[in-house]
């Protein structure tokens, strides 16, 4: 019942108890000029709480029944005060549930009935009528303010939830891209090293053993990355990928190629720039291993005041590429998307006998010192 009707049964019970208790006290305090309570009076006091139970399904009928019972209670000459509680609760619920026009119309009917009753019993004092008007208006304004506060709080909660879902979705997409880059790089590396090991197994066992060792390390990293990302996705707790330029030396060492790494300057970078730079170098090395095996590769990082310049160039293949037709074709577009997402640029194309990738990633003002 709670799921369907919410707080209504509890509110109705509270209103009923409050009206009965206040009615007994008010009747005792108003002896001599108001009628004592009788079964008819108690029956009228029960109509209001019952109307609260019905109002969610029958808003107009429930509210009208409660207001009519309040008027009959007054016309019956019973004590002032207790019947007003259910009236206020019914009007407040209408406002809180967004039925504002109906609420203000019923409030106007309540006002007219109260003033009409006062005139009927001979109380035609203008001040008394103004007091009733002020009280009803003040009550409705408070109800409207409560409604506004609740709606704004609900809107803030909705926006917060949507933002959390959006961020979770973006982080999952980021992790998917990170996983794609890791897989593409390491699977390509494994393929190249496996081909090398097979080719040199008889002629140069020592070099073949080195290639197999590289395969073992790369496959272990792939499994670790996949397990980490899949666990995060399963638990529904996104995290930021950890790839950064501090792992660049290890990346170069595991590439299995003749790579020369140069850094011009060094300073802390924003995490998103770190990740993008690392993945651009990783993808460039993957492309070099796939399309230019045996070439000499140079990787340079230039930490400028306004931007980080990354250059990865190879001297061209010295042996037949083993993976030139196996790629997805998304390597360079993916790198370009990473650079563009940060407001940077990426240019890739032939350079002499080889190929060169140059990326420029802007650095935010606060990272400079």
DRENPA-411217 format. One record per residue (C-alpha): residue number from 1; residue in one letter; z, x, y. Coordinates in pm, whole numbers, plus 50000, padded with zeros to 5 digits. Each point is the difference from the previous one (the first is absolute). Example, Ala and Ser with C-alpha at 12.3 -4.5 7.8 and 13.67 -1.06 7.14 Angstrom:
+-----+---+-------+-------+-------+
!   k ! r !     Z !     X !     Y !
+-----+---+-------+-------+-------+
!   1 ! A ! 50780 ! 51230 ! 49550 !
!   2 ! S ! 49934 ! 50137 ! 50344 !
+-----+---+-------+-------+-------+
% end
This chain:
+-----+---+-------+-------+-------+
!   k ! r !     Z !     X !     Y !
+-----+---+-------+-------+-------+
!   1 ! X ! 50000 ! 50000 ! 50000 !
!   2 ! X ! 50069 ! 50289 ! 50233 !
!   3 ! X ! 49648 ! 50136 ! 49959 !
!   4 ! X ! 49841 ! 49664 ! 50093 !
!   5 ! X ! 50236 ! 49881 ! 50273 !
!   6 ! X ! 50144 ! 50328 ! 50127 !
!   7 ! X ! 50326 ! 49962 ! 50194 !
!   8 ! X ! 49972 ! 49621 ! 50045 !
!   9 ! X ! 50255 ! 49892 ! 49732 !
!  10 ! X ! 50260 ! 50242 ! 50133 !
!  11 ! X ! 49937 ! 49894 ! 50359 !
!  12 ! X ! 50025 ! 49634 ! 49905 !
!  13 ! X ! 50332 ! 50064 ! 49823 !
!  14 ! X ! 50135 ! 50193 ! 50299 !
!  15 ! X ! 49893 ! 49728 ! 50244 !
!  16 ! X ! 50152 ! 49727 ! 49783 !
!  17 ! X ! 50331 ! 50184 ! 49972 !
!  18 ! X ! 50008 ! 50079 ! 50372 !
!  19 ! X ! 49921 ! 49639 ! 50099 !
!  20 ! X ! 50271 ! 49854 ! 49773 !
!  21 ! X ! 50266 ! 50244 ! 50119 !
!  22 ! X ! 49911 ! 49964 ! 50369 !
!  23 ! X ! 49971 ! 49622 ! 49962 !
!  24 ! X ! 50357 ! 49977 ! 49869 !
!  25 ! X ! 50133 ! 50213 ! 50283 !
!  26 ! X ! 49790 ! 49829 ! 50270 !
!  27 ! X ! 50094 ! 49652 ! 49873 !
!  28 ! X ! 50368 ! 50091 ! 50015 !
!  29 ! X ! 49963 ! 50148 ! 50348 !
!  30 ! X ! 49798 ! 49705 ! 50133 !
!  31 ! X ! 50227 ! 49719 ! 49873 !
!  32 ! X ! 50022 ! 49706 ! 50233 !
!  33 ! X ! 49650 ! 50014 ! 50147 !
!  34 ! X ! 49782 ! 50077 ! 49692 !
!  35 ! X ! 49985 ! 49821 ! 49666 !
!  36 ! X ! 50176 ! 50151 ! 49696 !
!  37 ! X ! 49786 ! 50137 ! 49718 !
!  38 ! X ! 49902 ! 49764 ! 49719 !
!  39 ! X ! 49762 ! 50020 ! 49701 !
!  40 ! X ! 49706 ! 49903 ! 50224 !
!  41 ! X ! 50079 ! 50292 ! 50233 !
!  42 ! X ! 50023 ! 50246 ! 49710 !
!  43 ! X ! 49671 ! 49867 ! 49868 !
!  44 ! X ! 49833 ! 50068 ! 50336 !
!  45 ! X ! 50146 ! 50351 ! 50001 !
!  46 ! X ! 49836 ! 50062 ! 49661 !
!  47 ! X ! 49654 ! 49900 ! 50124 !
!  48 ! X ! 49966 ! 50315 ! 50213 !
!  49 ! X ! 50060 ! 50249 ! 49716 !
!  50 ! X ! 49768 ! 49798 ! 49775 !
!  51 ! X ! 49737 ! 50011 ! 50277 !
!  52 ! X ! 50030 ! 50381 ! 50003 !
!  53 ! X ! 49914 ! 50004 ! 49630 !
!  54 ! X ! 49696 ! 49777 ! 50058 !
!  55 ! X ! 49876 ! 50154 ! 50323 !
!  56 ! X ! 49802 ! 50287 ! 49845 !
!  57 ! X ! 49785 ! 49754 ! 49804 !
!  58 ! X ! 50014 ! 49708 ! 50246 !
!  59 ! X ! 50064 ! 50159 ! 50341 !
!  60 ! X ! 49942 ! 49698 ! 50221 !
!  61 ! X ! 50168 ! 49745 ! 49770 !
!  62 ! X ! 50298 ! 50224 ! 49926 !
!  63 ! X ! 50060 ! 50084 ! 50367 !
!  64 ! X ! 49961 ! 49639 ! 50112 !
!  65 ! X ! 50244 ! 49882 ! 49732 !
!  66 ! X ! 50258 ! 50256 ! 50110 !
!  67 ! X ! 49965 ! 49910 ! 50368 !
!  68 ! X ! 50021 ! 49628 ! 49921 !
!  69 ! X ! 50322 ! 50051 ! 49805 !
!  70 ! X ! 50143 ! 50191 ! 50297 !
!  71 ! X ! 49912 ! 49713 ! 50236 !
!  72 ! X ! 50146 ! 49738 ! 49762 !
!  73 ! X ! 50317 ! 50207 ! 49974 !
!  74 ! X ! 50035 ! 49994 ! 50379 !
!  75 ! X ! 49908 ! 49632 ! 50028 !
!  76 ! X ! 50261 ! 49923 ! 49733 !
!  77 ! X ! 50261 ! 50131 ! 50240 !
!  78 ! X ! 50111 ! 50292 ! 49785 !
!  79 ! X ! 50128 ! 50333 ! 50135 !
!  80 ! X ! 49778 ! 50218 ! 50215 !
!  81 ! X ! 49902 ! 50337 ! 49858 !
!  82 ! X ! 49955 ! 50011 ! 49621 !
!  83 ! X ! 49660 ! 49826 ! 49981 !
!  84 ! X ! 49853 ! 50246 ! 50250 !
!  85 ! X ! 50018 ! 50287 ! 49744 !
!  86 ! X ! 49727 ! 49868 ! 49768 !
!  87 ! X ! 49787 ! 49904 ! 50302 !
!  88 ! X ! 50013 ! 50356 ! 50131 !
!  89 ! X ! 49930 ! 50145 ! 49654 !
!  90 ! X ! 49693 ! 49777 ! 49951 !
!  91 ! X ! 49852 ! 50088 ! 50340 !
!  92 ! X ! 50070 ! 50370 ! 49945 !
!  93 ! X ! 49829 ! 49995 ! 49660 !
!  94 ! X ! 49689 ! 49837 ! 50148 !
!  95 ! X ! 49971 ! 50276 ! 50260 !
!  96 ! X ! 50072 ! 50276 ! 49748 !
!  97 ! X ! 49730 ! 49869 ! 49766 !
!  98 ! X ! 49737 ! 50000 ! 50273 !
!  99 ! X ! 49984 ! 49624 ! 50058 !
! 100 ! X ! 50064 ! 50044 ! 50367 !
! 101 ! X ! 49815 ! 49696 ! 50135 !
! 102 ! X ! 50181 ! 49771 ! 49758 !
! 103 ! X ! 50330 ! 50170 ! 50084 !
! 104 ! X ! 49960 ! 49949 ! 50374 !
! 105 ! X ! 49891 ! 49638 ! 49953 !
! 106 ! X ! 50304 ! 49929 ! 49782 !
! 107 ! X ! 50222 ! 50185 ! 50248 !
! 108 ! X ! 49864 ! 49773 ! 50275 !
! 109 ! X ! 50075 ! 49695 ! 49785 !
! 110 ! X ! 50352 ! 50133 ! 49942 !
! 111 ! X ! 50050 ! 50053 ! 50373 !
! 112 ! X ! 49881 ! 49650 ! 50084 !
! 113 ! X ! 50216 ! 49844 ! 49730 !
! 114 ! X ! 50311 ! 50186 ! 50121 !
! 115 ! X ! 49940 ! 49906 ! 50363 !
! 116 ! X ! 49913 ! 49643 ! 49897 !
! 117 ! X ! 50324 ! 49970 ! 49803 !
! 118 ! X ! 50199 ! 50134 ! 50296 !
! 119 ! X ! 49846 ! 49740 ! 50230 !
! 120 ! X ! 50055 ! 49730 ! 49733 !
! 121 ! X ! 50375 ! 50067 ! 49994 !
! 122 ! X ! 50015 ! 50004 ! 50381 !
! 123 ! X ! 49999 ! 50378 ! 50062 !
! 124 ! X ! 49720 ! 50018 ! 50255 !
! 125 ! X ! 50125 ! 50309 ! 50179 !
! 126 ! X ! 49701 ! 50216 ! 50099 !
! 127 ! X ! 50200 ! 50318 ! 49939 !
! 128 ! X ! 50067 ! 49890 ! 49641 !
! 129 ! X ! 49627 ! 49943 ! 49942 !
! 130 ! X ! 49916 ! 50339 ! 50148 !
! 131 ! X ! 50263 ! 50159 ! 49777 !
! 132 ! X ! 49841 ! 49843 ! 49690 !
! 133 ! X ! 49654 ! 50116 ! 50114 !
! 134 ! X ! 50127 ! 50354 ! 50064 !
! 135 ! X ! 50170 ! 50020 ! 49662 !
! 136 ! X ! 49696 ! 49878 ! 49806 !
! 137 ! X ! 49764 ! 50230 ! 50193 !
! 138 ! X ! 50229 ! 50300 ! 49956 !
! 139 ! X ! 50028 ! 49933 ! 49628 !
! 140 ! X ! 49621 ! 49981 ! 49961 !
! 141 ! X ! 49946 ! 50317 ! 50204 !
! 142 ! X ! 50248 ! 50187 ! 49778 !
! 143 ! X ! 49816 ! 49868 ! 49693 !
! 144 ! X ! 49669 ! 50123 ! 50146 !
! 145 ! X ! 50148 ! 50343 ! 50072 !
! 146 ! X ! 50129 ! 50026 ! 49644 !
! 147 ! X ! 49654 ! 49902 ! 49872 !
! 148 ! X ! 49832 ! 50264 ! 50216 !
! 149 ! X ! 50241 ! 50271 ! 49883 !
! 150 ! X ! 49944 ! 49906 ! 49636 !
! 151 ! X ! 49622 ! 49994 ! 50039 !
! 152 ! X ! 49996 ! 50337 ! 50174 !
! 153 ! X ! 50223 ! 50150 ! 49733 !
! 154 ! X ! 49776 ! 49859 ! 49728 !
! 155 ! X ! 49693 ! 50136 ! 50181 !
! 156 ! X ! 50157 ! 50345 ! 50029 !
! 157 ! X ! 50086 ! 49995 ! 49631 !
! 158 ! X ! 49646 ! 49890 ! 49913 !
! 159 ! X ! 49849 ! 50277 ! 50213 !
! 160 ! X ! 50237 ! 50255 ! 49848 !
! 161 ! X ! 49908 ! 49891 ! 49647 !
! 162 ! X ! 49628 ! 50008 ! 50080 !
! 163 ! X ! 50034 ! 50345 ! 50154 !
! 164 ! X ! 50191 ! 50122 ! 49695 !
! 165 ! X ! 49732 ! 49862 ! 49769 !
! 166 ! X ! 49726 ! 50155 ! 50214 !
! 167 ! X ! 50170 ! 50339 ! 49999 !
! 168 ! X ! 50058 ! 49979 ! 49625 !
! 169 ! X ! 49633 ! 49916 ! 49948 !
! 170 ! X ! 49887 ! 50285 ! 50223 !
! 171 ! X ! 50230 ! 50244 ! 49823 !
! 172 ! X ! 49870 ! 49887 ! 49662 !
! 173 ! X ! 49644 ! 50049 ! 50121 !
! 174 ! X ! 50095 ! 50345 ! 50127 !
! 175 ! X ! 50152 ! 50089 ! 49666 !
! 176 ! X ! 49691 ! 49873 ! 49821 !
! 177 ! X ! 49786 ! 50227 ! 50217 !
! 178 ! X ! 50238 ! 50289 ! 49939 !
! 179 ! X ! 49984 ! 49939 ! 49625 !
! 180 ! X ! 49620 ! 49985 ! 50014 !
! 181 ! X ! 49986 ! 50334 ! 50180 !
! 182 ! X ! 50243 ! 50163 ! 49757 !
! 183 ! X ! 49810 ! 49872 ! 49699 !
! 184 ! X ! 49660 ! 50097 ! 50140 !
! 185 ! X ! 50113 ! 50352 ! 50082 !
! 186 ! X ! 50191 ! 50073 ! 49682 !
! 187 ! X ! 49757 ! 49837 ! 49759 !
! 188 ! X ! 49717 ! 50199 ! 50159 !
! 189 ! X ! 50211 ! 50314 ! 49975 !
! 190 ! X ! 50080 ! 49928 ! 49636 !
! 191 ! X ! 49633 ! 49941 ! 49923 !
! 192 ! X ! 49890 ! 50322 ! 50166 !
! 193 ! X ! 50271 ! 50207 ! 49835 !
! 194 ! X ! 49935 ! 49841 ! 49661 !
! 195 ! X ! 49631 ! 50087 ! 50031 !
! 196 ! X ! 50095 ! 50354 ! 50099 !
! 197 ! X ! 50240 ! 50033 ! 49707 !
! 198 ! X ! 49740 ! 49880 ! 49751 !
! 199 ! X ! 49741 ! 50237 ! 50142 !
! 200 ! X ! 50230 ! 50304 ! 49997 !
! 201 ! X ! 50210 ! 49927 ! 49694 !
! 202 ! X ! 49817 ! 50257 ! 49786 !
! 203 ! X ! 49880 ! 50246 ! 50265 !
! 204 ! X ! 50313 ! 50015 ! 50218 !
! 205 ! X ! 50306 ! 49842 ! 49833 !
! 206 ! X ! 50236 ! 50113 ! 50274 !
! 207 ! X ! 49806 ! 49820 ! 50274 !
! 208 ! X ! 49967 ! 49698 ! 49772 !
! 209 ! X ! 50379 ! 50001 ! 49959 !
! 210 ! X ! 50039 ! 50002 ! 50380 !
! 211 ! X ! 49767 ! 49700 ! 50026 !
! 212 ! X ! 50200 ! 49813 ! 49737 !
! 213 ! X ! 50322 ! 50079 ! 50185 !
! 214 ! X ! 49847 ! 49853 ! 50316 !
! 215 ! X ! 49903 ! 49689 ! 49802 !
! 216 ! X ! 50358 ! 49963 ! 49878 !
! 217 ! X ! 50142 ! 50026 ! 50352 !
! 218 ! X ! 49745 ! 49759 ! 50149 !
! 219 ! X ! 50046 ! 49742 ! 49725 !
! 220 ! X ! 50378 ! 50019 ! 50043 !
! 221 ! X ! 49966 ! 49934 ! 50372 !
! 222 ! X ! 49767 ! 49706 ! 49938 !
! 223 ! X ! 50243 ! 49844 ! 49755 !
! 224 ! X ! 50290 ! 50055 ! 50241 !
! 225 ! X ! 49816 ! 49846 ! 50294 !
! 226 ! X ! 49887 ! 49701 ! 49793 !
! 227 ! X ! 50347 ! 49941 ! 49860 !
! 228 ! X ! 50155 ! 50022 ! 50346 !
! 229 ! X ! 49755 ! 49762 ! 50165 !
! 230 ! X ! 50001 ! 49750 ! 49713 !
! 231 ! X ! 50381 ! 49994 ! 49995 !
! 232 ! X ! 50007 ! 49933 ! 50374 !
! 233 ! X ! 49745 ! 49720 ! 49969 !
! 234 ! X ! 50188 ! 49849 ! 49708 !
! 235 ! X ! 50332 ! 50008 ! 50185 !
! 236 ! X ! 49843 ! 49857 ! 50316 !
! 237 ! X ! 50152 ! 50269 ! 50221 !
! 238 ! X ! 49714 ! 50180 ! 50177 !
! 239 ! X ! 50055 ! 50353 ! 50117 !
! 240 ! X ! 49793 ! 50246 ! 50196 !
! 241 ! X ! 49800 ! 50257 ! 49802 !
! 242 ! X ! 50141 ! 50352 ! 50017 !
! 243 ! X ! 49682 ! 50210 ! 50010 !
! 244 ! X ! 50018 ! 50245 ! 50288 !
! 245 ! X ! 49873 ! 50336 ! 50120 !
! 246 ! X ! 50304 ! 50173 ! 49852 !
! 247 ! X ! 49830 ! 49949 ! 49661 !
! 248 ! X ! 49671 ! 50150 ! 50113 !
! 249 ! X ! 50059 ! 50341 ! 49844 !
! 250 ! X ! 50068 ! 49838 ! 49664 !
! 251 ! X ! 49687 ! 49786 ! 50038 !
! 252 ! X ! 49787 ! 50307 ! 50068 !
! 253 ! X ! 50152 ! 50190 ! 49709 !
! 254 ! X ! 49928 ! 49716 ! 49756 !
! 255 ! X ! 49645 ! 49948 ! 50118 !
! 256 ! X ! 49872 ! 50273 ! 49769 !
! 257 ! X ! 49763 ! 50123 ! 50271 !
! 258 ! X ! 49980 ! 50301 ! 50226 !
! 259 ! X ! 50167 ! 49845 ! 50305 !
! 260 ! X ! 50099 ! 50177 ! 50321 !
! 261 ! X ! 50265 ! 49811 ! 50198 !
! 262 ! X ! 50053 ! 50075 ! 50369 !
! 263 ! X ! 50239 ! 49840 ! 50247 !
! 264 ! X ! 49980 ! 50041 ! 50377 !
! 265 ! X ! 50346 ! 49912 ! 50120 !
! 266 ! X ! 50244 ! 49762 ! 49840 !
! 267 ! X ! 50233 ! 49723 ! 50116 !
! 268 ! X ! 50142 ! 49672 ! 49870 !
! 269 ! X ! 49750 ! 49716 ! 49974 !
! 270 ! X ! 50043 ! 49624 ! 49968 !
! 271 ! X ! 50014 ! 49891 ! 49633 !
! 272 ! X ! 49674 ! 49803 ! 50023 !
! 273 ! X ! 49816 ! 50305 ! 50136 !
! 274 ! X ! 50154 ! 50218 ! 49726 !
! 275 ! X ! 49881 ! 49764 ! 49728 !
! 276 ! X ! 49651 ! 49957 ! 50145 !
! 277 ! X ! 49953 ! 50376 ! 50043 !
! 278 ! X ! 50117 ! 50070 ! 49646 !
! 279 ! X ! 49773 ! 49736 ! 49848 !
! 280 ! X ! 49699 ! 50118 ! 50201 !
! 281 ! X ! 50048 ! 50355 ! 49873 !
! 282 ! X ! 50059 ! 49870 ! 49648 !
! 283 ! X ! 49685 ! 49787 ! 49999 !
! 284 ! X ! 49796 ! 50286 ! 50150 !
! 285 ! X ! 50115 ! 50235 ! 49724 !
! 286 ! X ! 49919 ! 49732 ! 49743 !
! 287 ! X ! 49647 ! 49970 ! 50138 !
! 288 ! X ! 49960 ! 50377 ! 50000 !
! 289 ! X ! 50116 ! 50022 ! 49639 !
! 290 ! X ! 49765 ! 49718 ! 49903 !
! 291 ! X ! 49688 ! 50102 ! 50190 !
! 292 ! X ! 50041 ! 50375 ! 50066 !
! 293 ! X ! 50176 ! 50165 ! 49705 !
! 294 ! X ! 50045 ! 50373 ! 50033 !
! 295 ! X ! 49970 ! 49996 ! 50379 !
! 296 ! X ! 50240 ! 50162 ! 50243 !
! 297 ! X ! 50193 ! 49741 ! 50200 !
! 298 ! X ! 50175 ! 50044 ! 50332 !
! 299 ! X ! 50265 ! 49762 ! 50130 !
! 300 ! X ! 50121 ! 50033 ! 50357 !
! 301 ! X ! 50256 ! 49804 ! 50198 !
! 302 ! X ! 50007 ! 50039 ! 50377 !
! 303 ! X ! 50310 ! 49846 ! 50162 !
! 304 ! X ! 49884 ! 49927 ! 50354 !
! 305 ! X ! 50197 ! 49840 ! 50281 !
! 306 ! X ! 49821 ! 49667 ! 49971 !
! 307 ! X ! 49852 ! 50002 ! 49651 !
! 308 ! X ! 50008 ! 50152 ! 49657 !
! 309 ! X ! 49661 ! 50141 ! 49896 !
! 310 ! X ! 49932 ! 50029 ! 49628 !
! 311 ! X ! 49698 ! 50188 ! 49863 !
! 312 ! X ! 49912 ! 50029 ! 49632 !
! 313 ! X ! 49678 ! 50187 ! 49921 !
! 314 ! X ! 49846 ! 50132 ! 49681 !
! 315 ! X ! 49730 ! 50263 ! 49956 !
! 316 ! X ! 49791 ! 49798 ! 49757 !
! 317 ! X ! 49989 ! 49969 ! 49620 !
! 318 ! X ! 49953 ! 50311 ! 49791 !
! 319 ! X ! 49988 ! 49808 ! 49670 !
! 320 ! X ! 49858 ! 49665 ! 49899 !
! 321 ! X ! 50226 ! 49715 ! 50119 !
! 322 ! X ! 50164 ! 49820 ! 49708 !
! 323 ! X ! 50112 ! 49692 ! 50194 !
! 324 ! X ! 49735 ! 49955 ! 50266 !
! 325 ! X ! 49896 ! 49662 ! 49864 !
! 326 ! X ! 50345 ! 49874 ! 49902 !
! 327 ! X ! 50148 ! 49930 ! 50339 !
! 328 ! X ! 50055 ! 49654 ! 50147 !
! 329 ! X ! 49838 ! 50089 ! 50330 !
! 330 ! X ! 50313 ! 49894 ! 50190 !
! 331 ! X ! 50141 ! 50344 ! 50075 !
! 332 ! X ! 49853 ! 50065 ! 50345 !
! 333 ! X ! 50024 ! 49634 ! 50116 !
! 334 ! X ! 50362 ! 50000 ! 49886 !
! 335 ! X ! 50078 ! 50315 ! 50196 !
! 336 ! X ! 49822 ! 49858 ! 50304 !
! 337 ! X ! 50208 ! 49681 ! 49975 !
! 338 ! X ! 50321 ! 50202 ! 49992 !
! 339 ! X ! 49899 ! 50191 ! 50313 !
! 340 ! X ! 49883 ! 49686 ! 50182 !
! 341 ! X ! 50325 ! 49819 ! 49919 !
! 342 ! X ! 50182 ! 50265 ! 50204 !
! 343 ! X ! 49746 ! 49995 ! 50283 !
! 344 ! X ! 49833 ! 50319 ! 49882 !
! 345 ! X ! 49657 ! 50100 ! 49877 !
! 346 ! X ! 49853 ! 50159 ! 49691 !
! 347 ! X ! 49661 ! 50167 ! 49965 !
! 348 ! X ! 49862 ! 50114 ! 49665 !
! 349 ! X ! 49666 ! 50158 ! 49919 !
! 350 ! X ! 49808 ! 50308 ! 49885 !
! 351 ! X ! 50095 ! 50331 ! 50155 !
! 352 ! X ! 49779 ! 50294 ! 49912 !
! 353 ! X ! 49975 ! 50016 ! 49622 !
! 354 ! X ! 50314 ! 49794 ! 49957 !
! 355 ! X ! 50178 ! 49696 ! 50133 !
! 356 ! X ! 50261 ! 49953 ! 50273 !
! 357 ! X ! 50252 ! 49730 ! 50088 !
! 358 ! X ! 50160 ! 50000 ! 50344 !
! 359 ! X ! 50269 ! 49751 ! 50097 !
! 360 ! X ! 50174 ! 49962 ! 50335 !
! 361 ! X ! 50326 ! 49808 ! 49992 !
! 362 ! X ! 50166 ! 49923 ! 50336 !
! 363 ! X ! 50365 ! 50084 ! 50040 !
! 364 ! X ! 50226 ! 49757 ! 50189 !
! 365 ! X ! 50161 ! 50111 ! 50323 !
! 366 ! X ! 50352 ! 50005 ! 49863 !
! 367 ! X ! 49916 ! 50253 ! 49727 !
! 368 ! X ! 49907 ! 50270 ! 50248 !
! 369 ! X ! 50260 ! 50231 ! 50140 !
+-----+---+-------+-------+-------+
% end
